[in-house]
Amino acid sequence: MIQRIQSVYLSLTVLISLLLLKGSFLVFFEKAGSVIKVTFNGLFRETDGQGIVMIEKLFPLSVIIALIPVLSLITIFFFKKRNIQIWLSKILIGLVSCFILLSCYYSYLVKSEYSGNIIPGIKMVLPLLLLIFSILAFRGIRKDDQLVKSYDRLR
């Protein structure tokens, strides 16, 4: 059922994770005057004279960012099988947690290796919103499952 509240939370998870595919979600200012950006495609340095140069390809982060919207959509369409939906939402929470941990690791790496200072932005909050909406969707699915099981006991 698409009208359930967990479907709304999972849809918001899809939309927010699609925002992470475009642009940079972590931006650092290096003391040398260049800007280091962590994006879906990798780690980039933007300088005035050289333009944009790729420093490193961040394959694990790219895979996780791509898997989050796909898994959220799959979870939405398993609305008739709540056990599978619960299982998929647990995996989704794990993926979002891994994404947050990898983002923290890469921010620490940039901060220590390139001595960059982080520039606060709105996209820094998006991983936390992903985690919150994933947890709320899991709670909604679990609540529906408990409600159906209680009706089965009454019959």
Contact map, one row per residue, 1 for C-alpha under 8 A:
11110010000000000000000000000000000000000000000000000000000000000000000000000011000000000000000000000000000000000000000000000000000000000000000000000000000
11110011000000000000000000000000000000000000000000000000000000000000000000010010000000000000000000000000000000000000000000000000000000000000000000000000000
11111011000000000000000000000000000000000000000000000000000000000000000000000000000000000000000000000000000000000000000000000000000000000000000000000000000
11111111000000000000000000000000000000000000000000000000000000000000000000000000000000000000000000000000000000000000000000000000000000000000000000000000000
00111111100000000000000000000000000000000000000000000000000000000000000000000000000000000000000000000000000000000000000000000000000000001001000000000000000
00011111110000000000000000000000000000000000000000000000000000000000000000000000000000000000000000000000000000000000000000000000000000011101100000000000000
11111111111000000000000000000000000000000000000000000000000000000000000000010000000000000000000000000000000000000000000000000000000000001000000000000000000
01111111111100000000000000000000000000000000000000000000000000000000000000000000000000000000000000000000000000000000000000000000000000000000000000000000000
00001111111110000000000000000000000000000000000000000000000000000000000000000000000000000000000000000000000000000000000000000000000011011000000000000000000
00000111111111000000000000000000000000000000000000000000000000000000000110110000000000000000000000000000000000000000000000000000000011001000000000000000000
00000011111111100000000000000000000000000000000000000000000000000000000110010000000000000000000000000000000000000000000000000000000000000000000000000000000
00000001111111110000000000000000000000000000000000000000000000000000000000000000000000000000000000000000000000000000000000000000000010000000000000000000000
00000000111111111000000000000000000000000000000000000000000000000000100100000000000000000000000000000000000000000000000000000000110011000000000000000000000
00000000011111111100000000000000000000000000000000000000000000000001110110000000000000000000000000000000000000000000000000000000000000000000000000000000000
00000000001111111110000000000000000000000000000000000000000000000000100000000000000000000000000000000000000000000000000000000000000000000000000000000000000
00000000000111111111000000000000000000000000000000000000000000000000000000000000000000000000000000000000000000000000000000000100110000000000000000000000000
00000000000011111111100000000000000000000000000000000000000000001001100000000000000000000000000000000000000000000000000000000100010000000000000000000000000
00000000000001111111110000000000000000000000000000000000000000000000100000000000000000000000000000000000000000000000000000000000000000000000000000000000000
00000000000000111111111000000000000000000000000000000000000000000000000000000000000000000000000000000000000000000000000000000000000000000000000000000000000
00000000000000011111111110000000000000110000000000000000000000001000000000000000000000000000000000000000000000000000000000100100000000000000000000000000000
00000000000000001111111000000000000000110000000000000000000000001100000000000000000000000000000000000000000000000000000000000000000000000000000000000000000
00000000000000000111111100000000000000110000000000000000000000000000000000000000000000000000000000000000000000000000000000000000000000000000000000000000000
00000000000000000011111110000000000000110000000000000000000000000000000000000000000000000000000000000000000000000000000000000000000000000000000000000000000
00000000000000000001011111100000000011110000000000000000000000000000000000000000000000000000000000000000000000000000000000100000000000000000000000000000000
00000000000000000001001111100000000011100000000000000000000000000000000000000000000000000000000000000000000000000000000010110000000000000000000000000000000
00000000000000000000000111110000000011100000000000000000000000000000000000000000000000000000000000000000001000000000011010110000000000000000000000000000000
00000000000000000000000111111000001111000000000000000000000000000000000000000000000000000000000000000000000000000000011110000000000000000000000000000000000
00000000000000000000000001111100001110000000000000000000000000000000000000000000000000000000000000000000000001100001111000000000000000000000000000000000000
00000000000000000000000000111110111100000000000000000000000000000000000000000000000000000000000000000000000000000001111000000000000000000000000000000000000
00000000000000000000000000011111111100000000000000000000000000000000000000000000000000000000000000000000000000000111100000000000000000000000000000000000000
00000000000000000000000000001111110000000000000000000000000000000000000000000000000000000000000000000000000000000011000000000000000000000000000000000000000
00000000000000000000000000000111110000000000000000000000000000000000000000000000000000000000000000000000000000000000000000000000000000000000000000000000000
00000000000000000000000000001111111000000000001000000000000000000000000000000000000000000000000000000000000000000000000000000000000000000000000000000000000
00000000000000000000000000001111111100000000111100000000000000000000000000000000000000000000000000000000000000000000000000000000000000000000000000000000000
00000000000000000000000000111100111110000000111000000000000000000000000000000000000000000000000000000000000000000000000000000000000000000000000000000000000
00000000000000000000000000111100011111000011110000000000000000000000000000000000000000000000000000000000000000000001000000000000000000000000000000000000000
00000000000000000000000111110000001111100011110000000000000000000000000000000000000000000000000000000000000000000000000000000000000000000000000000000000000
00000000000000000000000111100000000111110111000000000000000000000000000000000000000000000000000000000000000000000000000000000000000000000000000000000000000
00000000000000000001111111000000000011111111000000000000000000000000000000000000000000000000000000000000000000000000000000000000000000000000000000000000000
00000000000000000001111100000000000001111100000000000000010011001000000000000000000000000000000000000000000000000000000000000000000000000000000000000000000
00000000000000000000000000000000000000111110000000000000111001000000000000000000000000000000000000000000000000000000000000000000000000000000000000000000000
00000000000000000000000000000000000001111111000000000111111001000000000000000000000000000000000000000000000000000000000000000000000000000000000000000000000
00000000000000000000000000000000000111101111100000000111110000000000000000000000000000000000000000000000000000000000000000000000000000000000000000000000000
00000000000000000000000000000000000111100111110000011111000000000000000000000000000000000000000000000000000000000000000000000000000000000000000000000000000
00000000000000000000000000000000011110000011111000011110000000000000000000000000000000000000000000000000000000000000000000000000000000000000000000000000000
00000000000000000000000000000000011110000001111101111000000000000000000000000000000000000000000000000000000000000000000000000000000000000000000000000000000
00000000000000000000000000000000111000000000111111110000000000000000000000000000000000000000000000000000000000000000000000000000000000000000000000000000000
00000000000000000000000000000000010000000000011111100000000000000000000000000000000000000000000000000000000000000000000000000000000000000000000000000000000
00000000000000000000000000000000000000000000001111100000000000000000000000000000000000000000000000000000000000000000000000000000000000000000000000000000000
00000000000000000000000000000000000000000000011111111000000000000000000000000000000000000000000000000000000000000000000000000000000000000000000000000000000
00000000000000000000000000000000000000000000011111111000000000000000000000000000000000000000000000000000000000000000000000000000000000000000000000000000000
00000000000000000000000000000000000000000001111001111100000000000000000000000000000000000000000000000000000000000000000000000000000000000000000000000000000
00000000000000000000000000000000000000000001110001111110000000000000000000000000000000000000000000000000000000000000000000000000000000000000000000000000000
00000000000000000000000000000000000000000111100000011111100000000000000000000000000000000000000000000000000000000000000000000000000000000000000000000000000
00000000000000000000000000000000000000000111100000001111100000000000000000000000000000000000000000000000000000000000000000000000000000000000000000000000000
00000000000000000000000000000000000000000111000000000111110000000000000000000000000000000000000000000000000000000000000000000000000000000000000000000000000
00000000000000000000000000000000000000001110000000000111111000000000000000000000000000000000000000000000000000000000000000000000000000000000000000000000000
00000000000000000000000000000000000000011110000000000001111111000000000000000000000000000000000000000000000000000000000000000000000000000000000000000000000
00000000000000000000000000000000000000001100000000000000111111100000000000000000000000000000000000000000000000000000000000000000000000000000000000000000000
00000000000000000000000000000000000000000000000000000000011111110000000000000000000000000000000000000000000000000000000000000000000000000000000000000000000
00000000000000000000000000000000000000010000000000000000011111111000000000000000000000000000000000100110000000000000000000000000000000000000000000000000000
00000000000000000000000000000000000000011100000000000000011111111100000000000000000000000000000000000000000000000000000000000000000000000000000000000000000
00000000000000000000000000000000000000000000000000000000001111111110000000000000000000000000000000000000000000000000000000000000000000000000000000000000000
00000000000000000000000000000000000000000000000000000000000111111111000000000000000000000000001101100000000000000000000000000000000000000000000000000000000
00000000000000001001100000000000000000010000000000000000000011111111100000000000000000000000000000100000000000000000000000000000000000000000000000000000000
00000000000000000000100000000000000000000000000000000000000001111111110000000000000000000000000000000000000000000000000000000000000000000000000000000000000
00000000000000000000000000000000000000000000000000000000000000111111111000000000000000000000000000000000000000000000000000000000000000000000000000000000000
00000000000001001000000000000000000000000000000000000000000000011111111100000000000000000001001100000000000000000000000000000000000000000000000000000000000
00000000000011101100000000000000000000000000000000000000000000001111111110000000000000000000000000000000000000000000000000000000000000000000000000000000000
00000000000001000000000000000000000000000000000000000000000000000111111111000000000000000000000000000000000000000000000000000000000000000000000000000000000
00000000000000000000000000000000000000000000000000000000000000000011111111100000000000010001000000000000000000000000000000000000000000000000000000000000000
00000000011011000000000000000000000000000000000000000000000000000001111111110000000000001001000000000000000000000000000000000000000000000000000000000000000
00000000011001000000000000000000000000000000000000000000000000000000111111111000000000000000000000000000000000000000000000000000000000000000000000000000000
00000000000000000000000000000000000000000000000000000000000000000000011111111100000000000000000000000000000000000000000000000000000000000000000000000000000
00000000010000000000000000000000000000000000000000000000000000000000001111111110000010011000000000000000000000000000000000000000000000000000000000000000000
01000010011000000000000000000000000000000000000000000000000000000000000111111110000010000000000000000000000000000000000000000000000000000000000000000000000
00000000000000000000000000000000000000000000000000000000000000000000000011111110000000000000000000000000000000000000000000000000000000000000000000000000000
00000000000000000000000000000000000000000000000000000000000000000000000001111111110110000000000000000000000000000000000000000000000000000000000000000000000
11000000000000000000000000000000000000000000000000000000000000000000000000111111110010000000000000000000000000000000000000000000000000000000000000000000000
10000000000000000000000000000000000000000000000000000000000000000000000000000111110000000000000000000000000000000000000000000000000000000000000000000000000
00000000000000000000000000000000000000000000000000000000000000000000000000000111111110000000000000000000000000000000000000000000000000000000000000000000000
00000000000000000000000000000000000000000000000000000000000000000000000000000111111111000000000000000000000000000000000000000000000000000000100010000000000
00000000000000000000000000000000000000000000000000000000000000000000000000000000111111100000000000000000000000000000000000000000000000000000000000000000000
00000000000000000000000000000000000000000000000000000000000000000000000000000100111111110000000000000000000000000000000000000000000000000000000000000000000
00000000000000000000000000000000000000000000000000000000000000000000000000110110111111111000000000000000000000000000000000000000000000000000100000000000000
00000000000000000000000000000000000000000000000000000000000000000000000000000000011111111100000000000000000000000000000000000000000000000100110000000000000
00000000000000000000000000000000000000000000000000000000000000000000000000000000001111111110000000000000000000000000000000000000000000000000000000000000000
00000000000000000000000000000000000000000000000000000000000000000000001000100000000111111111000000000000000000000000000000000000000000000000000000000000000
00000000000000000000000000000000000000000000000000000000000000000000000100100000000011111111100000000000000000000000000000000000000001001100000000000000000
00000000000000000000000000000000000000000000000000000000000000000000000000000000000001111111110000000000000000000000000000000000000000000100000000000000000
00000000000000000000000000000000000000000000000000000000000000000000000000000000000000111111111000000000000000000000000000000000000000000000000000000000000
00000000000000000000000000000000000000000000000000000000000000000001001100000000000000011111111100000000000000000000000000000000000001000000000000000000000
00000000000000000000000000000000000000000000000000000000000000000000000000000000000000001111111110000000000000000000000000000000001001100000000000000000000
00000000000000000000000000000000000000000000000000000000000000000000000000000000000000000111111111000000000000000000000000000000000000000000000000000000000
00000000000000000000000000000000000000000000000000000000000000010001000000000000000000000011111111100000000000000000000000000000000000000000000000000000000
00000000000000000000000000000000000000000000000000000000000000010001000000000000000000000001111111110000000000000000000000000010011000000000000000000000000
00000000000000000000000000000000000000000000000000000000000000000000000000000000000000000000111111111000000000000000000000000000001000000000000000000000000
00000000000000000000000000000000000000000000000000000000000000010000000000000000000000000000011111111100000000000000000000000000000000000000000000000000000
00000000000000000000000000000000000000000000000000000000000010011000000000000000000000000000001111111110000000000000000000000010000000000000000000000000000
00000000000000000000000000000000000000000000000000000000000000000000000000000000000000000000000111111111000000000000000000000011000000000000000000000000000
00000000000000000000000000000000000000000000000000000000000000000000000000000000000000000000000011111111100000000000000000000000000000000000000000000000000
00000000000000000000000000000000000000000000000000000000000010000000000000000000000000000000000001111111110000000000000000000000000000000000000000000000000
00000000000000000000000000000000000000000000000000000000000010000000000000000000000000000000000000111111111000000000000000000000000000000000000000000000000
00000000000000000000000000000000000000000000000000000000000000000000000000000000000000000000000000011111111100000000000000000000000000000000000000000000000
00000000000000000000000000000000000000000000000000000000000000000000000000000000000000000000000000001111111110000000000000000000000000000000000000000000000
00000000000000000000000000000000000000000000000000000000000000000000000000000000000000000000000000000111111111000000000000000000000000000000000000000000000
00000000000000000000000001000000000000000000000000000000000000000000000000000000000000000000000000000011111111100000000000000000000000000000000000000000000
00000000000000000000000000000000000000000000000000000000000000000000000000000000000000000000000000000001111111110000000000000000000000000000000000000000000
00000000000000000000000000000000000000000000000000000000000000000000000000000000000000000000000000000000111111111100000000000000000000000000000000000000000
00000000000000000000000000010000000000000000000000000000000000000000000000000000000000000000000000000000011111111111000000000000000000000000000000000000000
00000000000000000000000000010000000000000000000000000000000000000000000000000000000000000000000000000000001111111111110000000000000000000000000000000000000
00000000000000000000000000000000000000000000000000000000000000000000000000000000000000000000000000000000000111111111000000000000000000000000000000000000000
00000000000000000000000000000000000000000000000000000000000000000000000000000000000000000000000000000000000011111110000000000000000000000000000000000000000
00000000000000000000000000000100000000000000000000000000000000000000000000000000000000000000000000000000000011111111000000000000000000000000000000000000000
00000000000000000000000000000110000000000000000000000000000000000000000000000000000000000000000000000000000001111111100000000000000000000000000000000000000
00000000000000000000000000011110000100000000000000000000000000000000000000000000000000000000000000000000000001110111110000000000000000000000000000000000000
00000000000000000000000000011100000000000000000000000000000000000000000000000000000000000000000000000000000000100011111000000000000000000000000000000000000
00000000000000000000000001111000000000000000000000000000000000000000000000000000000000000000000000000000000000100001111100000000000000000000000000000000000
00000000000000000000000001111000000000000000000000000000000000000000000000000000000000000000000000000000000000000000111110000000000000000000000000000000000
00000000000000000000000000100000000000000000000000000000000000000000000000000000000000000000000000000000000000000000011111010000000000000000000000000000000
00000000000000000000000011100000000000000000000000000000000000000000000000000000000000000000000000000000000000000000001111111000000000000000000000000000000
00000000000000000000000000000000000000000000000000000000000000000000000000000000000000000000000000000000000000000000000111111100000000000000000000000000000
00000000000000000001000111000000000000000000000000000000000000000000000000000000000000000000000000000000000000000000000011111110000000000000000000000000000
00000000000000000000000011000000000000000000000000000000000000000000000000000000000000000000000000000000000000000000000111111110000000000000000000000000000
00000000000000000000000000000000000000000000000000000000000000000000000000000000000000000000000000000000000000000000000011111111100000000000000000000000000
00000000000000011001000000000000000000000000000000000000000000000000000000000000000000000000000000000000000000000000000001111111110000000000000000000000000
00000000000000000000000000000000000000000000000000000000000000000000000000000000000000000000000100110000000000000000000000111111111000000000000000000000000
00000000000000000000000000000000000000000000000000000000000000000000000000000000000000000000000000010000000000000000000000001111111100000000000000000000000
00000000000010010000000000000000000000000000000000000000000000000000000000000000000000000000000000000000000000000000000000001111111110000000000000000000000
00000000000010011000000000000000000000000000000000000000000000000000000000000000000000000000000100000000000000000000000000000111111111000000000000000000000
00000000000000000000000000000000000000000000000000000000000000000000000000000000000000000000100110000000000000000000000000000011111111100000000000000000000
00000000000000000000000000000000000000000000000000000000000000000000000000000000000000000000000000000000000000000000000000000001111111110000000000000000000
00000000110110000000000000000000000000000000000000000000000000000000000000000000000000000000000000000000000000000000000000000000111111111000000000000000000
00000000110010000000000000000000000000000000000000000000000000000000000000000000000000001001100000000000000000000000000000000000011111111100000000000000000
00000000000000000000000000000000000000000000000000000000000000000000000000000000000000000000100000000000000000000000000000000000001111111110000000000000000
00000100100000000000000000000000000000000000000000000000000000000000000000000000000000000000000000000000000000000000000000000000000111111111000000000000000
00001110110000000000000000000000000000000000000000000000000000000000000000000000000000001000000000000000000000000000000000000000000011111111100000000000000
00000100000000000000000000000000000000000000000000000000000000000000000000000000000001001100000000000000000000000000000000000000000001111111110000000000000
00000000000000000000000000000000000000000000000000000000000000000000000000000000000000000000000000000000000000000000000000000000000000111111111000000000000
00001100000000000000000000000000000000000000000000000000000000000000000000000000000000000000000000000000000000000000000000000000000000011111111100000000000
00000100000000000000000000000000000000000000000000000000000000000000000000000000010011000000000000000000000000000000000000000000000000001111111110000000000
00000000000000000000000000000000000000000000000000000000000000000000000000000000000001000000000000000000000000000000000000000000000000000111111111000000000
00000000000000000000000000000000000000000000000000000000000000000000000000000000000000000000000000000000000000000000000000000000000000000011111111100000000
00000000000000000000000000000000000000000000000000000000000000000000000000000000000000000000000000000000000000000000000000000000000000000001111111110000000
00000000000000000000000000000000000000000000000000000000000000000000000000000000010000000000000000000000000000000000000000000000000000000000111111111000000
00000000000000000000000000000000000000000000000000000000000000000000000000000000000000000000000000000000000000000000000000000000000000000000011111111100000
00000000000000000000000000000000000000000000000000000000000000000000000000000000000000000000000000000000000000000000000000000000000000000000001111111110000
00000000000000000000000000000000000000000000000000000000000000000000000000000000000000000000000000000000000000000000000000000000000000000000000111111111000
00000000000000000000000000000000000000000000000000000000000000000000000000000000000000000000000000000000000000000000000000000000000000000000000011111111100
00000000000000000000000000000000000000000000000000000000000000000000000000000000000000000000000000000000000000000000000000000000000000000000000001111111110
00000000000000000000000000000000000000000000000000000000000000000000000000000000000000000000000000000000000000000000000000000000000000000000000000111111111
00000000000000000000000000000000000000000000000000000000000000000000000000000000000000000000000000000000000000000000000000000000000000000000000000011111111
00000000000000000000000000000000000000000000000000000000000000000000000000000000000000000000000000000000000000000000000000000000000000000000000000001111111
00000000000000000000000000000000000000000000000000000000000000000000000000000000000000000000000000000000000000000000000000000000000000000000000000000111111
00000000000000000000000000000000000000000000000000000000000000000000000000000000000000000000000000000000000000000000000000000000000000000000000000000011111
